[in-house]
Amino acid sequence: MRSLRTRLIIGIIGAMLLLLTVFSLIVYSVIRRALVNQFDQSLASTARILAASVEMDGDEIDLELDVQQMPEFQRPDRPSYYQLWRHDGTVAAKSPSLGKDDILRFEGPFSTPVFRAFQMRNSRPGRAVGFKFSPRADSRDSNRQTAIQQALTLVVARDAGGLHRQLSFLQSLLLVASGVTIALSVLIAAFVVRQGLRPLDSIAAEIAAIKEDDLAVRVATASVPLEIAPIKDRLNELLSRLEDAFKRERRFTADVAHELRTPLAGIRSTIEVALSRGRDTAEYQTVLSECLAIVENMQIMMNNLLMIARLDACQVTFRHEQINLLEQVDSCWGPFSEKAIGREIAFANRVPNDVTVNSDRDNLSMVLSNLLNNAVEYTNDAGQIWVAAQNTDESVEVTVGNTGCRLTNEQAAQVFDCFWRGDSSRKDAGVHSGLGLALVKRIITALNGAVTAQIDQPDTFKINLTLPGPHAATSD
């Protein structure tokens, strides 16, 4: 049952079998009722003819209709029978075909006689009709009331073997027709299902032909059914995402190699110069200090990469608490204030004192520190940096902006990619690795927030954060 083709065929055949069964039962029931009604009507007509021929002269009962005129009551092969009873239960008359036997007595009104199926004495099936009626009085008998009071019971029976043979033939015909129909349906369903699933085979063949080193290929099967077209479109979208993911992986590998090559080359060249000749203790200390600074930058980069990997794998646990955003921004600005003053950069904390967020203090500090450090690094001399915030329904909107931006709107959409920098030449490799904003995006997302970047004016760069408000529900 794991095969879709098998499921479809079994489903179609099952539905056909159910419909044929219901149809056959309905047809059989309708035809059987019609044949039985026709048989009963004929039987009732014969009984009424007999009843009409009964005449009562006092206590004497005469049948005006000669039995010779109705040979079915005396033929030896499948004869018919009748029996007439008086009101006191005595037999008034019966057909010669009965001999010494009697028919089961039953009765109903003359207008609505009773019909019964029974087993005839030769073990053949039969049907009988019985009713009570008032015979005609002899025209010479003036006491008609006596005749009316002495109602008679008439039962007429007939061999129903022919009727049963017709019904048996009808059953056999319906069974054979249903069997042939099912057999043909299996063949037709198998063909139709195979043809209907052929586009899936074509798509599977195209997917199998796609090589891991050429993910730019797309499923191009034309004229697919409407039900399969979404599958093809989703597959092509998946291939596009896979292609982008592989490109990012290759770019990431190249970026990591480039970022590590530059500081390692710096360490090597510094050591080689130091070892080129004998030096005093002070010079060796200077060389070691330079190497240590490079190693510290490399360690920061590796820590950021590890943090990004842990965030992507959802391995970081957060402890949410109520945080006053104004105080948090002031605390994070402290380490960068001296450098900003040296470059005459003005800083403005425009966060209202009553703005509170529900977040993790350490990770929120990492986010704000990365944003403020990034702003100090790229703001023009005598430029401006500011932080603003406002409450919304269940969140807090925070903006960190700075002047001196030279990025375009297209470039602003890439600032959250790992190792991306506006300077494609990477002249500051080893100092700035391009991981700060990538780390910011992942932390904010993990904190149930959102982050975007935009160019507000030709030289103004803004990072917009959406953080959970003090009453927002959070999940780790």
C-alpha positions as CSV (number, residue, x, y, z in Angstrom):
1,M,0.0,0.0,0.0
2,R,3.0,2.3,-0.1
3,S,2.6,2.6,-3.9
4,L,0.5,5.5,-5.0
5,R,-0.4,3.6,-8.1
6,T,-1.7,0.6,-6.1
7,R,-3.7,2.9,-3.8
8,L,-5.4,4.6,-6.7
9,I,-6.2,1.4,-8.5
10,I,-7.5,-0.2,-5.3
11,G,-9.5,2.9,-4.5
12,I,-11.0,3.0,-8.0
13,I,-11.9,-0.7,-8.0
14,G,-13.3,-0.5,-4.5
15,A,-15.5,2.4,-5.5
16,M,-16.6,0.6,-8.7
17,L,-17.4,-2.6,-6.7
18,L,-19.4,-0.6,-4.2
19,L,-21.4,1.2,-7.0
20,L,-21.9,-2.1,-8.9
21,T,-23.1,-3.8,-5.7
22,V,-25.6,-1.1,-4.9
23,F,-26.7,-0.8,-8.5
24,S,-27.2,-4.6,-8.8
25,L,-29.1,-4.8,-5.6
26,I,-31.4,-1.9,-6.8
27,V,-31.9,-3.5,-10.2
28,Y,-32.6,-6.9,-8.7
29,S,-35.0,-5.6,-6.2
30,V,-36.9,-3.5,-8.7
31,I,-37.2,-6.3,-11.3
32,R,-37.9,-8.9,-8.6
33,R,-40.7,-6.8,-7.2
34,A,-42.1,-6.3,-10.8
35,L,-42.0,-10.0,-11.6
36,V,-43.6,-11.0,-8.3
37,N,-46.3,-8.4,-8.6
38,Q,-47.0,-9.6,-12.1
39,F,-47.2,-13.2,-10.9
40,D,-49.4,-12.2,-8.0
41,Q,-51.7,-10.1,-10.2
42,S,-52.2,-13.1,-12.5
43,L,-52.8,-15.3,-9.5
44,A,-55.3,-12.9,-8.1
45,S,-57.1,-12.6,-11.4
46,T,-57.5,-16.4,-11.6
47,A,-58.8,-16.4,-8.0
48,R,-61.3,-13.6,-8.7
49,I,-62.5,-15.5,-11.7
50,L,-63.1,-18.5,-9.6
51,A,-64.8,-16.4,-6.9
52,A,-67.1,-14.9,-9.5
53,S,-68.1,-18.3,-10.7
54,V,-69.2,-19.5,-7.2
55,E,-73.0,-19.5,-6.7
56,M,-74.8,-20.4,-3.5
57,D,-78.2,-22.1,-3.5
58,G,-79.1,-22.4,0.1
59,D,-76.4,-24.5,1.7
60,E,-75.3,-25.8,-1.7
61,I,-72.3,-24.3,-3.4
62,D,-72.0,-24.5,-7.2
63,L,-69.1,-23.5,-9.4
64,E,-70.5,-22.3,-12.7
65,L,-67.0,-22.4,-14.3
66,D,-66.2,-25.8,-15.5
67,V,-62.7,-26.9,-14.4
68,Q,-62.3,-28.3,-17.8
69,Q,-62.1,-24.7,-19.0
70,M,-59.1,-24.1,-16.7
71,P,-56.7,-27.0,-17.4
72,E,-54.0,-25.6,-15.1
73,F,-55.9,-27.1,-12.2
74,Q,-55.7,-30.6,-13.5
75,R,-52.5,-31.0,-15.5
76,P,-50.0,-33.4,-14.0
77,D,-47.0,-31.2,-14.6
78,R,-46.8,-28.1,-12.4
79,P,-50.5,-27.8,-11.8
80,S,-52.3,-25.0,-10.0
81,Y,-54.5,-25.5,-7.0
82,Y,-57.6,-24.0,-5.4
83,Q,-59.6,-24.8,-2.3
84,L,-62.8,-23.3,-1.0
85,W,-63.9,-23.3,2.6
86,R,-67.3,-22.5,4.2
87,H,-67.4,-20.1,7.1
88,D,-67.4,-23.0,9.6
89,G,-64.1,-24.4,8.2
90,T,-65.5,-27.3,6.2
91,V,-64.2,-27.7,2.6
92,A,-66.7,-26.7,0.1
93,A,-64.6,-27.5,-3.1
94,K,-61.0,-28.0,-4.2
95,S,-59.2,-28.7,-7.5
96,P,-58.7,-32.2,-8.7
97,S,-54.9,-31.5,-8.7
98,L,-54.9,-31.5,-4.9
99,G,-56.2,-35.0,-4.6
100,K,-56.5,-35.8,-0.9
101,D,-54.2,-32.9,0.1
102,D,-55.2,-29.6,1.5
103,I,-53.8,-26.1,1.1
104,L,-53.0,-24.0,4.1
105,R,-56.0,-21.8,4.8
106,F,-55.4,-18.1,5.2
107,E,-57.5,-15.1,4.1
108,G,-57.7,-11.4,3.7
109,P,-60.2,-8.9,2.4
110,F,-61.5,-9.4,-1.1
111,S,-60.2,-5.9,-2.1
112,T,-56.7,-6.6,-0.7
113,P,-56.1,-10.3,-0.8
114,V,-53.1,-11.9,1.1
115,F,-50.3,-13.5,-0.8
116,R,-47.9,-16.1,0.6
117,A,-44.9,-18.1,-0.6
118,F,-44.9,-21.8,0.4
119,Q,-43.4,-25.1,-0.4
120,M,-45.5,-27.3,-2.6
121,R,-45.9,-31.0,-2.1
122,N,-43.3,-31.8,-4.8
123,S,-40.9,-29.6,-2.9
124,R,-41.1,-26.9,-5.5
125,P,-41.6,-23.2,-4.6
126,G,-45.1,-21.8,-5.0
127,R,-47.2,-18.8,-4.2
128,A,-50.8,-18.6,-3.0
129,V,-53.5,-15.9,-2.7
130,G,-56.3,-16.1,-0.2
131,F,-59.3,-13.9,0.5
132,K,-62.8,-14.0,2.0
133,F,-65.7,-13.2,-0.3
134,S,-69.5,-13.5,-0.4
135,P,-70.7,-15.8,-3.2
136,R,-73.6,-14.9,-5.5
137,A,-76.9,-16.2,-4.4
138,D,-79.0,-18.3,-6.7
139,S,-81.4,-16.1,-8.6
140,R,-84.2,-18.5,-7.5
141,D,-83.2,-18.1,-3.8
142,S,-85.1,-15.2,-2.3
143,N,-83.1,-15.4,1.0
144,R,-80.0,-13.4,-0.1
145,Q,-79.2,-12.5,3.5
146,T,-78.3,-16.1,4.3
147,A,-75.9,-16.2,1.3
148,I,-74.2,-13.0,2.4
149,Q,-73.8,-14.2,5.9
150,Q,-72.2,-17.5,4.8
151,A,-68.9,-15.9,3.5
152,L,-66.5,-18.3,1.9
153,T,-62.7,-18.4,1.9
154,L,-60.8,-19.1,-1.3
155,V,-57.1,-19.9,-1.6
156,V,-55.5,-20.3,-5.0
157,A,-51.9,-21.6,-5.4
158,R,-49.6,-21.8,-8.3
159,D,-46.2,-23.3,-9.0
160,A,-43.6,-20.4,-8.9
161,G,-40.7,-22.4,-10.3
162,G,-40.7,-20.3,-13.5
163,L,-40.6,-17.1,-11.4
164,H,-37.7,-18.4,-9.4
165,R,-35.8,-19.4,-12.6
166,Q,-36.3,-15.9,-13.9
167,L,-34.9,-14.4,-10.7
168,S,-32.0,-16.9,-10.6
169,F,-31.2,-16.0,-14.2
170,L,-31.3,-12.3,-13.3
171,Q,-28.9,-12.9,-10.4
172,S,-26.5,-14.8,-12.6
173,L,-26.7,-12.1,-15.3
174,L,-26.0,-9.4,-12.8
175,L,-23.1,-11.3,-11.2
176,V,-21.5,-12.0,-14.6
177,A,-22.0,-8.5,-15.8
178,S,-20.5,-7.1,-12.6
179,G,-17.5,-9.5,-12.8
180,V,-16.8,-8.5,-16.4
181,T,-17.2,-4.9,-15.5
182,I,-14.8,-5.2,-12.6
183,A,-12.2,-7.0,-14.8
184,L,-12.4,-4.3,-17.5
185,S,-12.3,-1.6,-14.8
186,V,-9.0,-3.1,-13.4
187,L,-7.5,-2.9,-16.9
188,I,-8.8,0.6,-17.6
189,A,-7.9,1.9,-14.1
190,A,-4.4,0.5,-14.4
191,F,-3.9,2.2,-17.8
192,V,-5.5,5.5,-16.7
193,V,-3.5,5.6,-13.5
194,R,-0.2,4.8,-15.3
195,Q,-0.9,7.5,-17.8
196,G,-1.9,9.9,-15.1
197,L,1.3,9.3,-13.0
198,R,3.6,9.5,-16.0
199,P,4.4,13.2,-15.4
200,L,5.7,12.2,-11.9
201,D,8.1,9.7,-13.5
202,S,9.3,12.5,-15.8
203,I,9.9,14.8,-12.9
204,A,11.7,12.1,-11.0
205,A,13.9,11.4,-14.0
206,E,14.8,15.1,-14.2
207,I,15.5,15.3,-10.5
208,A,17.8,12.2,-10.8
209,A,19.7,13.9,-13.6
210,I,20.5,17.0,-11.4
211,K,24.2,16.8,-10.3
212,E,25.3,18.1,-6.9
213,D,27.8,20.5,-8.7
214,D,25.1,22.0,-11.0
215,L,22.2,23.1,-8.8
216,A,21.2,25.8,-11.3
217,V,19.2,23.2,-13.3
218,R,15.4,23.3,-12.7
219,V,12.6,20.8,-13.4
220,A,11.3,21.8,-16.8
221,T,8.6,19.2,-17.5
222,A,6.0,20.9,-19.6
223,S,2.2,20.3,-19.7
224,V,2.0,18.8,-16.2
225,P,-1.5,18.4,-14.7
226,L,-2.7,21.1,-12.5
227,E,-2.5,18.9,-9.4
228,I,1.2,18.2,-10.1
229,A,2.2,21.7,-11.1
230,P,2.5,22.9,-7.4
231,I,4.9,20.0,-6.7
232,K,7.1,21.0,-9.6
233,D,7.0,24.7,-8.5
234,R,7.9,23.7,-4.9
235,L,10.7,21.5,-6.1
236,N,12.1,24.3,-8.2
237,E,11.9,26.7,-5.2
238,L,13.6,24.0,-3.1
239,L,16.4,23.8,-5.7
240,S,16.7,27.6,-5.7
241,R,17.1,27.6,-1.9
242,L,19.6,24.7,-2.0
243,E,21.6,26.6,-4.7
244,D,21.6,29.7,-2.6
245,A,22.6,27.6,0.5
246,F,25.5,26.0,-1.3
247,K,26.6,29.4,-2.6
248,R,26.5,30.8,0.9
249,E,28.4,27.8,2.2
250,R,31.1,28.2,-0.5
251,R,31.2,32.0,0.1
252,F,31.3,31.4,3.9
253,T,34.2,29.0,3.5
254,A,36.1,31.5,1.3
255,D,35.3,34.3,3.7
256,V,36.6,32.4,6.7
257,A,39.7,31.4,4.9
258,H,40.3,35.0,3.9
259,E,39.6,36.4,7.4
260,L,42.0,33.8,8.9
261,R,44.6,34.2,6.3
262,T,45.2,37.9,6.9
263,P,45.8,37.8,10.7
264,L,47.8,34.6,10.4
265,A,49.9,36.3,7.7
266,G,50.3,39.2,10.1
267,I,51.4,37.0,12.9
268,R,53.9,35.1,10.7
269,S,55.4,38.2,9.2
270,T,55.8,39.8,12.6
271,I,57.5,36.7,14.0
272,E,59.7,36.4,11.0
273,V,60.9,40.0,11.3
274,A,61.5,39.5,15.0
275,L,63.6,36.4,14.3
276,S,65.6,37.9,11.5
277,R,68.1,39.3,13.9
278,G,68.8,39.5,17.6
279,R,66.6,42.0,19.5
280,D,66.4,43.3,23.1
281,T,63.6,42.4,25.5
282,A,61.6,45.6,24.8
283,E,61.5,44.8,21.1
284,Y,60.4,41.2,21.7
285,Q,57.7,42.5,24.1
286,T,56.4,44.8,21.3
287,V,56.3,41.9,18.8
288,L,54.5,39.7,21.3
289,S,52.0,42.5,22.0
290,E,51.2,42.9,18.3
291,C,50.8,39.1,18.0
292,L,48.5,39.1,21.0
293,A,46.3,41.8,19.6
294,I,45.9,39.9,16.4
295,V,45.1,36.7,18.3
296,E,42.5,38.6,20.4
297,N,40.8,39.8,17.2
298,M,40.9,36.2,15.9
299,Q,39.4,34.9,19.1
300,I,36.6,37.5,19.0
301,M,35.8,36.3,15.5
302,M,35.8,32.7,16.5
303,N,33.6,33.4,19.5
304,N,31.2,35.2,17.3
305,L,31.1,32.3,14.8
306,L,30.6,29.8,17.7
307,M,27.7,32.0,19.0
308,I,26.1,32.1,15.6
309,A,26.4,28.4,15.3
310,R,24.8,27.8,18.7
311,L,22.0,30.2,17.9
312,D,21.3,28.5,14.6
313,A,21.2,25.2,16.4
314,C,18.9,26.6,19.2
315,Q,21.4,25.7,21.8
316,V,21.3,29.0,23.7
317,T,19.2,29.4,26.8
318,F,17.7,32.9,27.6
319,R,16.7,34.3,30.9
320,H,14.0,37.0,30.3
321,E,13.6,39.9,32.7
322,Q,12.2,43.4,32.8
323,I,15.0,45.8,31.5
324,N,14.9,49.6,31.5
325,L,16.1,50.4,28.0
326,L,17.4,53.9,28.8
327,E,19.8,52.5,31.4
328,Q,20.8,49.6,29.2
329,V,21.8,51.9,26.3
330,D,23.8,54.2,28.6
331,S,25.6,51.1,30.0
332,C,26.5,49.8,26.6
333,W,27.6,53.2,25.3
334,G,30.3,53.6,28.0
335,P,33.1,51.6,26.4
336,F,32.8,53.6,23.1
337,S,32.3,57.1,24.5
338,E,36.0,58.0,24.6
339,K,36.6,57.0,21.0
340,A,33.6,58.9,19.9
341,I,34.7,62.0,21.8
342,G,38.2,61.7,20.1
343,R,36.5,61.9,16.7
344,E,34.0,64.6,17.8
345,I,31.0,62.3,17.3
346,A,27.9,63.4,19.1
347,F,25.8,60.7,20.8
348,A,22.2,61.2,21.9
349,N,20.2,58.7,23.9
350,R,16.6,59.5,23.1
351,V,15.0,56.5,24.8
352,P,12.2,57.6,27.2
353,N,12.8,56.6,30.8
354,D,9.6,54.6,31.1
355,V,10.4,52.2,28.2
356,T,10.9,48.7,29.4
357,V,11.5,45.5,27.5
358,N,11.1,41.8,28.4
359,S,14.4,40.3,27.3
360,D,17.7,38.6,28.2
361,R,20.1,41.3,29.7
362,D,23.4,39.8,28.6
363,N,22.3,39.1,25.0
364,L,20.6,42.4,24.7
365,S,23.8,44.1,25.9
366,M,25.7,42.1,23.2
367,V,23.2,43.4,20.5
368,L,23.4,47.0,21.6
369,S,27.2,46.9,22.0
370,N,27.6,45.5,18.5
371,L,25.3,48.2,17.0
372,L,27.0,51.0,18.9
373,N,30.5,49.7,18.0
374,N,29.5,49.4,14.4
375,A,28.1,53.0,14.5
376,V,31.3,54.4,16.0
377,E,33.5,52.7,13.5
378,Y,31.6,53.9,10.4
379,T,30.2,57.3,11.5
380,N,32.0,60.3,9.9
381,D,34.1,62.5,12.0
382,A,32.0,65.1,13.8
383,G,29.0,63.0,12.9
384,Q,26.0,61.9,15.0
385,I,24.9,58.6,16.6
386,W,21.5,58.3,18.4
387,V,19.2,55.7,19.9
388,A,15.4,56.2,20.0
389,A,12.6,54.0,21.2
390,Q,8.8,54.0,21.5
391,N,6.2,51.6,22.9
392,T,3.6,49.9,20.6
393,D,0.9,47.4,21.4
394,E,3.0,44.5,22.8
395,S,6.4,45.5,21.6
396,V,9.1,48.2,21.7
397,E,10.5,49.7,18.5
398,V,14.1,50.7,18.9
399,T,16.2,52.6,16.3
400,V,20.0,53.0,16.3
401,G,21.1,55.5,13.7
402,N,24.3,57.2,12.5
403,T,25.4,59.6,9.8
404,G,28.3,59.1,7.4
405,C,26.7,56.1,5.6
406,R,28.0,55.4,2.1
407,L,25.8,52.2,1.4
408,T,23.0,51.9,-1.1
409,N,19.6,50.4,-0.3
410,E,20.6,47.2,-2.1
411,Q,23.7,46.9,0.1
412,A,21.7,47.7,3.3
413,A,19.8,44.5,2.7
414,Q,23.0,42.4,2.9
415,V,24.5,43.8,6.1
416,F,23.2,40.9,8.1
417,D,25.1,38.3,6.0
418,C,28.1,36.7,7.6
419,F,31.4,38.3,6.6
420,W,29.7,40.9,4.4
421,R,31.3,44.4,4.4
422,G,30.6,47.4,2.3
423,D,34.3,47.5,1.4
424,S,34.7,44.7,-1.1
425,S,38.5,45.0,-1.0
426,R,38.4,44.1,2.7
427,K,41.3,46.4,3.5
428,D,40.3,46.2,7.2
429,A,40.5,42.3,7.3
430,G,41.6,41.1,10.7
431,V,40.1,44.2,12.4
432,H,36.5,43.9,11.2
433,S,35.2,40.4,10.3
434,G,31.7,41.3,9.2
435,L,30.0,39.1,11.9
436,G,28.6,41.8,14.2
437,L,25.3,42.5,12.4
438,A,24.9,38.8,11.5
439,L,25.1,38.0,15.2
440,V,22.7,40.8,16.0
441,K,20.1,39.4,13.7
442,R,20.3,35.9,15.1
443,I,20.1,37.1,18.7
444,I,17.1,39.4,18.1
445,T,15.3,36.6,16.2
446,A,16.0,34.2,19.1
447,L,14.7,36.8,21.5
448,N,11.3,36.8,19.6
449,G,12.1,40.1,17.9
450,A,12.9,41.4,14.5
451,V,15.6,43.6,12.9
452,T,15.9,45.5,9.7
453,A,18.3,47.9,8.1
454,Q,17.5,51.0,6.0
455,I,19.0,54.0,4.4
456,D,16.9,56.9,5.7
457,Q,18.7,59.8,4.0
458,P,21.7,59.7,1.5
459,D,24.1,59.5,4.5
460,T,22.0,58.1,7.3
461,F,22.1,54.4,8.3
462,K,19.4,53.0,10.6
463,I,19.0,49.7,12.4
464,N,15.4,49.1,13.5
465,L,14.8,46.6,16.3
466,T,11.4,45.2,17.4
467,L,11.7,43.8,21.0
468,P,9.0,42.2,23.2
469,G,7.4,44.7,25.5
470,P,7.1,44.2,29.3
471,H,3.8,42.3,29.0
472,A,4.6,40.2,25.9
473,A,4.7,36.4,26.2
474,T,8.1,34.9,25.5
475,S,9.4,31.4,24.8
476,D,13.0,30.2,25.2
